């Protein structure tokens, strides 16, 4: 398990995002709906890239 924070604005961890992907969130929009990632102050400018990498790795 990783404590690494992927979405800094919302404090959403890598593990939370991976769990969402493994449960069917296979697009940025679905990860957003499942976790709230990309909905913070930066609107995903910092976390979309890492989330896309996680989707490619875990879907």
C-alpha positions as CSV (number, residue, x, y, z in Angstrom):
1,X,0.0,0.0,0.0
2,X,1.2,3.5,-0.9
3,X,0.6,6.7,1.1
4,X,1.7,8.7,-2.0
5,X,-0.7,11.5,-2.7
6,X,-1.6,11.9,-6.4
7,X,-4.2,14.6,-6.1
8,X,-2.6,17.2,-4.0
9,X,-5.5,19.6,-3.9
10,X,-7.9,17.0,-2.5
11,X,-5.4,14.8,-0.7
12,X,-6.3,11.7,-2.7
13,X,-3.9,8.8,-2.5
14,X,-2.5,6.6,-5.2
15,X,-4.1,3.6,-3.5
16,X,-7.5,5.3,-3.6
17,X,-7.1,5.9,-7.3
18,X,-5.8,2.4,-8.0
19,X,-8.8,0.9,-6.2
20,X,-11.2,3.0,-8.3
21,X,-9.5,1.9,-11.5
22,X,-9.7,-1.7,-10.4
23,X,-13.4,-1.2,-9.8
24,X,-14.0,0.0,-13.3
25,X,-13.0,3.7,-13.4
26,X,-11.0,3.4,-16.6
27,X,-11.1,7.0,-17.7
28,X,-10.2,10.3,-16.1
29,X,-13.9,11.2,-15.9
30,X,-14.7,8.0,-14.1
31,X,-11.8,8.4,-11.7
32,X,-13.1,11.9,-11.0
33,X,-16.6,10.6,-10.3
34,X,-15.3,7.8,-8.0
35,X,-12.7,9.7,-6.1
36,X,-13.1,13.5,-6.5
37,X,-9.6,13.7,-8.0
38,X,-9.1,16.6,-10.5
39,X,-11.9,18.6,-8.8
40,X,-9.5,20.8,-6.7
41,X,-8.1,24.2,-7.1
42,X,-5.8,23.2,-10.0
43,X,-8.6,21.3,-11.9
44,X,-6.3,18.4,-12.5
45,X,-3.3,20.3,-14.0
46,X,-1.0,18.4,-11.6
47,X,-2.7,15.0,-11.3
48,X,-4.2,14.2,-14.6
49,X,-0.9,12.9,-16.0
50,X,-0.2,10.6,-13.1
51,X,-3.8,9.4,-13.1
52,X,-3.5,8.6,-16.8
53,X,-0.4,6.6,-16.1
54,X,-2.1,4.6,-13.4
55,X,-5.1,3.9,-15.6
56,X,-2.7,2.6,-18.3
57,X,-1.0,0.4,-15.7
58,X,-4.0,-1.0,-13.8
59,X,-7.0,-1.1,-16.1
